[in-house]
Amino acid sequence: MWKFSVRRIMIMIPQLFVLSVLIFVLAKMMPGDALSGQIDPNIDPARIEEIRQEMGWYDPWHEQYARWIGGVIQWDFGQSFRFKMPVTELMGQRIENSFWLSLVTLIFTYLIAIPLGITSGRYNDTLRDSLITGYSYLGFATPIFIFALVMLWVFGFQLGWFPTSGSVTPGLVPGTFDYFVSKVYHLILPALSMALITTYSTIQYLRNEIIDTKQKDFILLARAKGASESRVYNRHIFRNSLLPIAAFFGFEITTLIGGSIFIENIFGYPGMGQLLIESISLRDYSVVTATTLLFGMAAVLGALLSDIILSIVDPRIRIK
């Protein structure tokens, strides 16, 4: 196991290097910079050019990249031009919110998808299966930002069951029970909105795997030996059908990253996704490159985690 893990980590190193180069180059290719259209028009344009020279924005891209990646290795992403603070400190204020949003969304996703997938696969070609399949197709066809807006309008503004913005009620003291309850309360609607619309893939994968597994010879043999139907499903079919769910875990993380960008902006939730959109609008490219790199790193680590979980769940897998 450890040999496989080390090998996969070694493969990640060139992946992260290529990812960092692409992110940095694409950010530099974006039009304008942090001084474009955001300063007093009475300032002498010559002075603006001096500032750009002092910041090194006219240096060759590879020199700028070398300085940037050198700081990244030391966990120093530079200074935010717009927020007037270190990027690392700025992201530290947001990354905790994004982490909890992703975690709660992942929990909701599996709480919804696994029972529905099992029911759909066990009772395939029935009314139950048709209803669940229809729900998954609806989730596949509905854009996440449209669904999130509907959820916000219905449960936030019309019914008033949940807050419509923020991550905690202002004025509460961190560390208190009321603060914790408020954090959870603000998480429920955005996390549930993202979970409900992203469960379709997990449902379909689990359904198809169950249908395929229950037709295999060892299942027929278990039934021939007189095993009860519940034992056949719980001990044989369901256990073997978890493999694609484990392999799909990394993709779930990537989906959460992309979805959280829309969710955080729609619900006014102060996380990394909202920070990314704000930084793009303000042309604060030091923050843009840092947040995008972290999102990319999370996707790569998710793929690594999927491979490790898959090899643990199925001992028959031997990766040489």
Residue pairs with C-beta under 8 A, 6 or more apart in sequence:
1 308
1 311
1 312
4 307
4 308
4 311
4 319
5 304
5 308
8 304
8 307
8 308
9 304
12 300
12 301
12 304
15 300
16 296
16 297
16 300
19 293
19 296
19 297
19 300
20 69
20 72
20 293
21 65
23 289
23 292
23 293
23 296
24 61
24 64
24 65
24 68
24 69
24 289
25 61
25 65
27 285
27 288
27 289
27 292
28 61
28 64
28 285
30 283
30 285
32 283
33 52
33 57
33 283
33 285
34 81
34 82
34 282
34 283
34 284
34 285
35 48
35 51
35 52
36 283
38 82
38 282
38 283
39 48
52 58
56 63
56 64
56 67
57 64
68 78
68 289
71 77
71 78
72 290
72 293
75 88
76 86
76 88
77 86
77 87
77 88
77 91
77 286
77 287
77 289
77 290
78 86
78 87
78 286
78 290
79 85
79 86
79 87
79 286
80 86
80 87
80 90
80 279
80 284
80 286
80 287
81 284
81 286
82 279
82 282
82 284
82 287
83 90
83 284
83 287
87 286
87 287
87 290
88 290
90 275
90 287
91 272
91 275
91 287
91 290
91 291
91 294
93 270
94 270
94 271
94 272
94 274
94 275
95 271
95 272
95 294
97 167
97 269
97 270
97 271
97 272
98 260
98 264
98 271
98 272
98 273
100 183
100 187
101 187
101 190
101 191
101 260
101 263
101 264
101 269
101 271
102 253
102 256
102 257
102 260
104 187
104 188
104 191
105 190
105 191
105 194
105 195
105 198
105 256
105 259
105 260
106 195
106 252
106 253
106 256
108 191
108 192
108 195
108 196
109 195
109 198
109 199
109 202
109 252
110 202
112 195
112 196
112 199
113 199
113 202
113 203
113 206
114 202
114 206
114 245
116 132
116 135
116 136
116 199
116 203
117 132
117 202
117 203
117 204
117 205
117 206
117 207
117 210
118 206
118 210
118 233
118 238
119 128
119 129
119 132
120 128
120 129
120 132
120 133
120 203
120 206
120 207
120 210
121 206
121 207
121 208
121 209
121 210
121 211
121 214
121 241
122 210
122 214
122 233
122 237
123 129
124 207
124 210
124 211
129 207
132 203
132 207
133 204
133 207
135 200
135 203
136 199
136 200
136 203
136 204
137 200
139 196
139 197
139 198
139 199
139 200
140 200
140 201
142 197
144 194
144 197
144 198
144 259
144 262
144 263
145 262
145 266
147 193
147 196
147 197
148 190
148 193
148 194
148 197
148 262
148 263
148 266
148 267
149 266
151 189
151 192
151 193
151 196
152 164
152 189
152 193
152 266
152 267
155 161
155 162
155 189
156 162
156 163
156 164
156 189
157 164
161 189
162 185
162 186
162 188
162 189
163 169
163 185
163 186
163 189
164 267
164 268
165 267
165 268
165 269
166 186
166 268
166 269
166 270
167 183
167 186
167 187
167 269
167 270
167 271
168 179
168 182
168 183
168 186
169 182
169 186
172 178
172 179
172 182
173 179
186 269
189 267
190 263
190 264
190 266
190 267
190 269
193 263
193 267
194 256
194 259
194 260
194 263
197 259
198 252
198 255
198 256
198 259
201 248
201 251
201 255
202 245
202 248
202 252
205 244
205 245
205 248
206 241
206 244
206 245
209 240
209 241
209 243
209 244
210 237
210 238
210 241
213 219
213 236
213 237
213 240
213 241
214 232
214 233
214 237
218 236
219 232
219 236
219 237
222 231
222 232
222 236
223 229
223 232
227 235
242 313
243 310
243 313
243 314
246 306
246 309
246 310
246 313
247 306
247 309
247 310
248 306
249 302
249 305
249 306
249 309
250 299
250 302
250 303
250 304
250 305
250 306
250 307
251 302
251 306
252 302
253 298
253 299
253 301
253 302
253 305
254 298
254 299
254 302
257 295
257 298
257 299
260 271
260 272
260 273
261 273
261 274
261 276
261 277
262 273
263 269
263 273
264 270
264 271
264 272
264 273
264 274
265 273
265 274
265 277
268 274
272 291
272 294
272 295
275 287
275 291
276 287
276 288
276 291
276 292
276 295
278 284
279 285
279 287
279 288
279 291
280 288
310 317
311 317
311 319
